[in-house]
Amino acid sequence: MKLSRPVSWFLLAFGVWSWVIWVTFAKNLFKDASGLAFEDGSPTAYLWVHLALAVTSFILGTAVGVIGLRGVRATKSV
């Protein structure tokens, strides 16, 4: 399957955006002062659920970004 150049760039940008957004979210999650993520120093279900969401998004963002990067590289050689 061939990806067009604009689609490849979009996928690459989405992968980078995903990392920027979710890294920021994960940092803020661990700095949480509201008591949602930690209760008496112990992680809560809120933390585990949102950490799972962040990790899943890291994996999917990486996969989409790699597909985009490969598409960009393939269109440059043509």
C-alpha positions as CSV (number, residue, x, y, z in Angstrom):
1,M,0.0,0.0,0.0
2,K,1.3,3.5,-0.9
3,L,0.6,6.5,1.3
4,S,0.5,9.9,-0.3
5,R,2.9,12.5,1.0
6,P,0.3,14.6,2.8
7,V,-1.2,11.5,4.5
8,S,2.3,10.4,5.6
9,W,3.1,13.8,7.1
10,F,-0.3,13.8,8.8
11,L,0.4,10.4,10.4
12,L,3.9,11.5,11.5
13,A,2.5,14.8,13.0
14,F,-0.2,12.8,14.8
15,G,2.4,10.5,16.3
16,V,4.5,13.4,17.5
17,W,1.4,15.3,18.8
18,S,0.3,12.1,20.7
19,W,3.7,11.9,22.5
20,V,3.7,15.6,23.4
21,I,0.1,15.5,24.8
22,W,0.4,12.2,26.7
23,V,3.8,12.9,28.2
24,T,2.5,16.2,29.6
25,F,-0.6,14.3,30.8
26,A,1.5,11.6,32.5
27,K,3.7,14.2,34.2
28,N,0.7,16.1,35.5
29,L,-0.9,12.8,36.7
30,F,2.1,12.0,38.9
31,K,2.2,15.6,40.2
32,D,-1.6,15.5,41.1
33,A,-2.3,17.4,44.3
34,S,-6.1,17.0,44.3
35,G,-6.0,13.5,45.8
36,L,-7.4,11.7,42.8
37,A,-4.2,9.9,41.8
38,F,-2.8,9.2,45.2
39,E,-4.6,8.6,48.5
40,D,-2.3,8.6,51.6
41,G,0.7,8.0,49.2
42,S,-0.9,5.0,47.6
43,P,-1.9,4.9,43.9
44,T,-5.7,4.9,43.3
45,A,-7.8,3.3,40.6
46,Y,-7.9,6.7,38.9
47,L,-4.1,6.7,38.5
48,W,-4.0,3.1,37.1
49,V,-6.8,3.7,34.6
50,H,-5.3,6.9,33.4
51,L,-1.8,5.5,33.3
52,A,-3.2,2.6,31.2
53,L,-4.7,5.1,28.8
54,A,-1.5,7.0,28.5
55,V,0.6,3.9,27.9
56,T,-1.9,2.7,25.2
57,S,-1.8,6.1,23.6
58,F,2.1,6.1,23.6
59,I,2.1,2.7,21.8
60,L,-0.6,3.7,19.3
61,G,1.0,7.1,18.7
62,T,4.4,5.5,18.2
63,A,2.9,3.0,15.7
64,V,1.1,5.7,13.7
65,G,4.2,7.9,13.8
66,V,6.4,5.1,12.5
67,I,4.0,4.4,9.6
68,G,4.0,8.1,8.8
69,L,7.8,8.3,8.9
70,R,8.1,5.3,6.7
71,G,5.7,6.9,4.3
72,V,7.6,10.2,4.2
73,R,10.9,8.4,3.6
74,A,9.3,6.3,0.8
75,T,7.9,9.4,-1.0
76,K,11.3,11.2,-0.8
77,S,13.0,8.4,-2.7
78,V,10.5,8.5,-5.6
